[in-house]
Every structure is written in C-alpha cells, then in structure tokens.
Amino acid sequence: MTQQLAPGLYVRHPDMPDWGIGQVQSVIGNRITVNFENAGKQLINGSNVLLIEIDLDQPRTAAIGASRDT
C-alpha cells in the first residue's frame, strides 16, 4: 500500500471518523504525522492505513460523504 502524501495536505483516517480532518505534518518513509482536529497529533503507519485525502475547496458535506435522508 503506497501513498503520495506531503506536508500540508488534509486527510481523514478511514477507521477513525471522530478524529475529524487532519493536516499532514511530516512524512518519513511509511511514518506519517498528522494533526487531527479532534485527536491532536497522531503517528500513522502508512503501510497499514490508507488515509483519505480531502479537498477543502469542495463543500464540506461532499468532502466527508454526508448521508441523505431517503
């Protein structure tokens, strides 16, 4: 599992939605440091977790996959 992340990009953790949006702080090999809005700074093993890149230029509901009432 390879991911092209760089400091400054915004991401979500696929298994920890409560952490909110995070900003990549550093990438050293498979070690990705991300500062999440609700969980603070976390060290992510990029070999085990495929972070979801977020485009903050899109409306926030589109970026987080808002559900709709049907």
SVG drawing of the C-alpha trace seen along z (x, -y; Angstrom):
<svg xmlns="http://www.w3.org/2000/svg" viewBox="-37 -26 49 29">
<polyline fill="none" stroke="black" stroke-width="0.4" points="0.0,0.0 1.7,-3.2 0.5,-6.7 1.8,-10.0 1.2,-12.4 3.1,-15.6 3.1,-18.1 0.1,-20.5 -2.3,-18.1 -5.6,-17.4 -6.7,-13.9 -9.2,-11.7 -8.4,-8.4 -10.8,-5.8 -11.3,-3.9 -11.4,-6.9 -14.1,-9.4 -14.4,-11.0 -10.8,-12.3 -12.1,-14.7 -10.0,-16.3 -6.2,-16.2 -3.3,-18.0 -0.2,-16.1 2.7,-17.4 5.5,-15.2 6.1,-12.0 9.2,-9.9 9.0,-6.6 5.8,-5.0 5.6,-7.2 3.0,-9.9 2.4,-12.5 -1.0,-14.1 -2.5,-16.7 -6.3,-15.9 -8.9,-18.5 -10.4,-16.2 -7.5,-13.9 -4.4,-16.0 -1.1,-14.8 -1.1,-11.1 1.6,-9.0 0.2,-6.8 1.8,-3.8 1.2,-4.3 1.9,-0.6 -1.3,0.3 -3.6,-2.7 -4.6,-4.3 -5.5,-7.9 -8.3,-9.6 -7.1,-12.8 -9.6,-15.7 -10.0,-18.7 -11.1,-21.6 -12.1,-23.6 -15.1,-21.3 -18.2,-21.8 -17.5,-20.1 -20.5,-17.8 -19.1,-16.5 -15.6,-16.0 -16.9,-13.9 -19.6,-12.0 -22.7,-13.3 -25.6,-10.9 -29.0,-11.9 -32.5,-11.2 -34.4,-8.9"/>
</svg>
